[in-house]
């Protein structure tokens, strides 16, 4: 199960993060977002919700300029080729 806790911390989010098997904090590579992620990790530690070493941080980067067709991308497991994000998958929830 995946729970999106958003950027605000409340008692329900704290319980979800504390009892979760794994905590993944997703951020973007801009300075403001990275600082906010760092503050969140410190707050979780200070409130004894989750230790920093038990948190995985994922840096997510997406721009509309990089959108392309899935057929243009290599398949998983291709040797010597790198997988690049295929863009928005049809039918997936997200911004429009």
mmCIF file of the C-alpha atoms, coordinates in Angstrom:
data_MODEL
# 
_entry.id   MODEL 
# 
loop_
_atom_site.group_PDB 
_atom_site.id 
_atom_site.type_symbol 
_atom_site.label_atom_id 
_atom_site.label_alt_id 
_atom_site.label_comp_id 
_atom_site.label_asym_id 
_atom_site.label_entity_id 
_atom_site.label_seq_id 
_atom_site.pdbx_PDB_ins_code 
_atom_site.Cartn_x 
_atom_site.Cartn_y 
_atom_site.Cartn_z 
_atom_site.occupancy 
_atom_site.B_iso_or_equiv 
_atom_site.pdbx_formal_charge 
_atom_site.auth_seq_id 
_atom_site.auth_comp_id 
_atom_site.auth_asym_id 
_atom_site.auth_atom_id 
_atom_site.pdbx_PDB_model_num 
ATOM 1  C CA . UNK A 1 1  ? 0.000  0.000  0.000   1.00 0.00 ? 1  UNK A CA 1 
ATOM 2  C CA . UNK A 1 2  ? 1.243  3.499  -0.819  1.00 0.00 ? 2  UNK A CA 1 
ATOM 3  C CA . UNK A 1 3  ? 0.131  6.483  1.243   1.00 0.00 ? 3  UNK A CA 1 
ATOM 4  C CA . UNK A 1 4  ? 0.713  9.995  -0.091  1.00 0.00 ? 4  UNK A CA 1 
ATOM 5  C CA . UNK A 1 5  ? 1.107  12.148 3.015   1.00 0.00 ? 5  UNK A CA 1 
ATOM 6  C CA . UNK A 1 6  ? 1.667  15.388 1.145   1.00 0.00 ? 6  UNK A CA 1 
ATOM 7  C CA . UNK A 1 7  ? 3.738  18.220 2.567   1.00 0.00 ? 7  UNK A CA 1 
ATOM 8  C CA . UNK A 1 8  ? 1.724  18.877 5.727   1.00 0.00 ? 8  UNK A CA 1 
ATOM 9  C CA . UNK A 1 9  ? 2.265  16.829 8.888   1.00 0.00 ? 9  UNK A CA 1 
ATOM 10 C CA . UNK A 1 10 ? -0.708 15.863 11.034  1.00 0.00 ? 10 UNK A CA 1 
ATOM 11 C CA . UNK A 1 11 ? -1.396 12.990 13.428  1.00 0.00 ? 11 UNK A CA 1 
ATOM 12 C CA . UNK A 1 12 ? -2.751 10.686 10.695  1.00 0.00 ? 12 UNK A CA 1 
ATOM 13 C CA . UNK A 1 13 ? 0.327  11.249 8.501   1.00 0.00 ? 13 UNK A CA 1 
ATOM 14 C CA . UNK A 1 14 ? 2.619  10.729 11.495  1.00 0.00 ? 14 UNK A CA 1 
ATOM 15 C CA . UNK A 1 15 ? 1.006  7.379  12.282  1.00 0.00 ? 15 UNK A CA 1 
ATOM 16 C CA . UNK A 1 16 ? 1.220  6.316  8.622   1.00 0.00 ? 16 UNK A CA 1 
ATOM 17 C CA . UNK A 1 17 ? 4.938  7.178  8.391   1.00 0.00 ? 17 UNK A CA 1 
ATOM 18 C CA . UNK A 1 18 ? 5.725  5.657  11.786  1.00 0.00 ? 18 UNK A CA 1 
ATOM 19 C CA . UNK A 1 19 ? 4.005  2.323  11.131  1.00 0.00 ? 19 UNK A CA 1 
ATOM 20 C CA . UNK A 1 20 ? 5.014  1.964  7.481   1.00 0.00 ? 20 UNK A CA 1 
ATOM 21 C CA . UNK A 1 21 ? 7.416  -0.778 6.466   1.00 0.00 ? 21 UNK A CA 1 
ATOM 22 C CA . UNK A 1 22 ? 9.296  1.749  4.317   1.00 0.00 ? 22 UNK A CA 1 
ATOM 23 C CA . UNK A 1 23 ? 9.212  5.527  4.013   1.00 0.00 ? 23 UNK A CA 1 
ATOM 24 C CA . UNK A 1 24 ? 10.042 7.162  0.681   1.00 0.00 ? 24 UNK A CA 1 
ATOM 25 C CA . UNK A 1 25 ? 10.193 10.938 0.634   1.00 0.00 ? 25 UNK A CA 1 
ATOM 26 C CA . UNK A 1 26 ? 9.772  12.212 -2.925  1.00 0.00 ? 26 UNK A CA 1 
ATOM 27 C CA . UNK A 1 27 ? 11.177 15.613 -3.864  1.00 0.00 ? 27 UNK A CA 1 
ATOM 28 C CA . UNK A 1 28 ? 12.256 17.561 -6.925  1.00 0.00 ? 28 UNK A CA 1 
ATOM 29 C CA . UNK A 1 29 ? 15.832 18.747 -7.509  1.00 0.00 ? 29 UNK A CA 1 
ATOM 30 C CA . UNK A 1 30 ? 15.131 22.455 -6.930  1.00 0.00 ? 30 UNK A CA 1 
ATOM 31 C CA . UNK A 1 31 ? 16.631 24.106 -3.837  1.00 0.00 ? 31 UNK A CA 1 
ATOM 32 C CA . UNK A 1 32 ? 13.310 24.956 -2.168  1.00 0.00 ? 32 UNK A CA 1 
ATOM 33 C CA . UNK A 1 33 ? 12.007 21.377 -2.427  1.00 0.00 ? 33 UNK A CA 1 
ATOM 34 C CA . UNK A 1 34 ? 15.266 19.817 -1.219  1.00 0.00 ? 34 UNK A CA 1 
ATOM 35 C CA . UNK A 1 35 ? 15.295 22.124 1.823   1.00 0.00 ? 35 UNK A CA 1 
ATOM 36 C CA . UNK A 1 36 ? 11.670 21.229 2.574   1.00 0.00 ? 36 UNK A CA 1 
ATOM 37 C CA . UNK A 1 37 ? 12.526 17.521 2.351   1.00 0.00 ? 37 UNK A CA 1 
ATOM 38 C CA . UNK A 1 38 ? 15.446 18.030 4.723   1.00 0.00 ? 38 UNK A CA 1 
ATOM 39 C CA . UNK A 1 39 ? 13.158 19.838 7.195   1.00 0.00 ? 39 UNK A CA 1 
ATOM 40 C CA . UNK A 1 40 ? 10.655 16.971 6.973   1.00 0.00 ? 40 UNK A CA 1 
ATOM 41 C CA . UNK A 1 41 ? 13.346 14.369 7.721   1.00 0.00 ? 41 UNK A CA 1 
ATOM 42 C CA . UNK A 1 42 ? 14.535 16.423 10.715  1.00 0.00 ? 42 UNK A CA 1 
ATOM 43 C CA . UNK A 1 43 ? 10.978 16.812 11.991  1.00 0.00 ? 43 UNK A CA 1 
ATOM 44 C CA . UNK A 1 44 ? 10.306 13.065 11.729  1.00 0.00 ? 44 UNK A CA 1 
ATOM 45 C CA . UNK A 1 45 ? 13.504 12.445 13.690  1.00 0.00 ? 45 UNK A CA 1 
ATOM 46 C CA . UNK A 1 46 ? 12.750 15.114 16.314  1.00 0.00 ? 46 UNK A CA 1 
ATOM 47 C CA . UNK A 1 47 ? 9.207  13.751 16.842  1.00 0.00 ? 47 UNK A CA 1 
ATOM 48 C CA . UNK A 1 48 ? 10.598 10.185 16.908  1.00 0.00 ? 48 UNK A CA 1 
ATOM 49 C CA . UNK A 1 49 ? 8.403  9.180  13.965  1.00 0.00 ? 49 UNK A CA 1 
ATOM 50 C CA . UNK A 1 50 ? 11.217 7.729  11.844  1.00 0.00 ? 50 UNK A CA 1 
ATOM 51 C CA . UNK A 1 51 ? 15.021 7.830  12.004  1.00 0.00 ? 51 UNK A CA 1 
ATOM 52 C CA . UNK A 1 52 ? 16.828 9.549  9.092   1.00 0.00 ? 52 UNK A CA 1 
ATOM 53 C CA . UNK A 1 53 ? 18.747 6.377  8.195   1.00 0.00 ? 53 UNK A CA 1 
ATOM 54 C CA . UNK A 1 54 ? 15.393 4.589  7.711   1.00 0.00 ? 54 UNK A CA 1 
ATOM 55 C CA . UNK A 1 55 ? 14.138 7.070  5.101   1.00 0.00 ? 55 UNK A CA 1 
ATOM 56 C CA . UNK A 1 56 ? 14.684 6.774  1.353   1.00 0.00 ? 56 UNK A CA 1 
ATOM 57 C CA . UNK A 1 57 ? 14.681 10.048 -0.574  1.00 0.00 ? 57 UNK A CA 1 
ATOM 58 C CA . UNK A 1 58 ? 13.684 9.896  -4.250  1.00 0.00 ? 58 UNK A CA 1 
ATOM 59 C CA . UNK A 1 59 ? 14.441 12.871 -6.482  1.00 0.00 ? 59 UNK A CA 1 
ATOM 60 C CA . UNK A 1 60 ? 11.773 13.140 -9.158  1.00 0.00 ? 60 UNK A CA 1 
ATOM 61 C CA . UNK A 1 61 ? 12.366 15.227 -12.273 1.00 0.00 ? 61 UNK A CA 1 
ATOM 62 C CA . UNK A 1 62 ? 9.858  15.643 -15.083 1.00 0.00 ? 62 UNK A CA 1 
ATOM 63 C CA . UNK A 1 63 ? 9.480  18.309 -17.717 1.00 0.00 ? 63 UNK A CA 1 
ATOM 64 C CA . UNK A 1 64 ? 7.004  18.433 -20.577 1.00 0.00 ? 64 UNK A CA 1 
ATOM 65 C CA . UNK A 1 65 ? 9.890  19.051 -22.981 1.00 0.00 ? 65 UNK A CA 1 
ATOM 66 C CA . UNK A 1 66 ? 11.145 15.503 -22.334 1.00 0.00 ? 66 UNK A CA 1 
ATOM 67 C CA . UNK A 1 67 ? 7.872  13.782 -23.296 1.00 0.00 ? 67 UNK A CA 1 
ATOM 68 C CA . UNK A 1 68 ? 8.140  11.170 -26.002 1.00 0.00 ? 68 UNK A CA 1 
ATOM 69 C CA . UNK A 1 69 ? 6.679  7.945  -27.276 1.00 0.00 ? 69 UNK A CA 1 
ATOM 70 C CA . UNK A 1 70 ? 7.280  4.692  -25.360 1.00 0.00 ? 70 UNK A CA 1 
ATOM 71 C CA . UNK A 1 71 ? 8.390  3.075  -28.623 1.00 0.00 ? 71 UNK A CA 1 
ATOM 72 C CA . UNK A 1 72 ? 11.412 5.417  -28.665 1.00 0.00 ? 72 UNK A CA 1 
ATOM 73 C CA . UNK A 1 73 ? 12.705 4.047  -25.359 1.00 0.00 ? 73 UNK A CA 1 
ATOM 74 C CA . UNK A 1 74 ? 14.822 0.946  -24.722 1.00 0.00 ? 74 UNK A CA 1 
ATOM 75 C CA . UNK A 1 75 ? 13.280 -2.073 -23.023 1.00 0.00 ? 75 UNK A CA 1 
ATOM 76 C CA . UNK A 1 76 ? 14.094 -3.055 -19.471 1.00 0.00 ? 76 UNK A CA 1 
ATOM 77 C CA . UNK A 1 77 ? 17.158 -5.278 -19.344 1.00 0.00 ? 77 UNK A CA 1 
ATOM 78 C CA . UNK A 1 78 ? 18.774 -4.009 -22.573 1.00 0.00 ? 78 UNK A CA 1 
ATOM 79 C CA . UNK A 1 79 ? 22.525 -4.147 -22.056 1.00 0.00 ? 79 UNK A CA 1 
ATOM 80 C CA . UNK A 1 80 ? 24.460 -0.945 -22.657 1.00 0.00 ? 80 UNK A CA 1 
ATOM 81 C CA . UNK A 1 81 ? 21.359 1.234  -22.881 1.00 0.00 ? 81 UNK A CA 1 
ATOM 82 C CA . UNK A 1 82 ? 19.873 3.488  -20.217 1.00 0.00 ? 82 UNK A CA 1 
ATOM 83 C CA . UNK A 1 83 ? 16.188 3.647  -19.411 1.00 0.00 ? 83 UNK A CA 1 
ATOM 84 C CA . UNK A 1 84 ? 14.751 7.150  -19.569 1.00 0.00 ? 84 UNK A CA 1 
ATOM 85 C CA . UNK A 1 85 ? 11.386 8.206  -18.170 1.00 0.00 ? 85 UNK A CA 1 
ATOM 86 C CA . UNK A 1 86 ? 8.745  7.619  -20.860 1.00 0.00 ? 86 UNK A CA 1 
ATOM 87 C CA . UNK A 1 87 ? 6.625  10.609 -19.894 1.00 0.00 ? 87 UNK A CA 1 
ATOM 88 C CA . UNK A 1 88 ? 3.074  10.401 -18.656 1.00 0.00 ? 88 UNK A CA 1 
ATOM 89 C CA . UNK A 1 89 ? 1.534  6.971  -19.032 1.00 0.00 ? 89 UNK A CA 1 
ATOM 90 C CA . UNK A 1 90 ? -1.926 7.070  -20.550 1.00 0.00 ? 90 UNK A CA 1 
ATOM 91 C CA . UNK A 1 91 ? -4.613 6.630  -17.908 1.00 0.00 ? 91 UNK A CA 1 
ATOM 92 C CA . UNK A 1 92 ? -2.253 7.311  -14.991 1.00 0.00 ? 92 UNK A CA 1 
ATOM 93 C CA . UNK A 1 93 ? -3.350 9.885  -12.443 1.00 0.00 ? 93 UNK A CA 1 
ATOM 94 C CA . UNK A 1 94 ? -1.447 13.148 -12.418 1.00 0.00 ? 94 UNK A CA 1 
ATOM 95 C CA . UNK A 1 95 ? -1.431 16.740 -13.488 1.00 0.00 ? 95 UNK A CA 1 
ATOM 96 C CA . UNK A 1 96 ? -2.930 17.729 -16.806 1.00 0.00 ? 96 UNK A CA 1 
# 
